[in-house]
């Protein structure tokens, strides 16, 4: 199957850090949105960069970090979003995921939800 096939699905896990600019300022770990509303995008990015360093250096596993820090409900599954095709995720998220090789971890990705790092798993 060629990579340009529109039916091709990918599988990914991610870690989401929400901030003041996120469209929904609440999460499973911050239901009132107090922390999120007080977090600037820069703070969210720097927290995510530190987490990424821990993962890439082998100090922590992606799924452990996701379950502790991700603002997405996928944290319960270690950040696993399952499989998805084109048009199912926000554009920057989708484009980054499709560009990664399996096992690769993205740099910071901005979406309306917040800032993410994504690991393509399939």
Helices and strands as residue ranges (DSSP letters): E 10-17, H 34-38, H 41-56, H 62-69, G 73-77, E 80-84, H 91-99, E 109-111, E 114-120
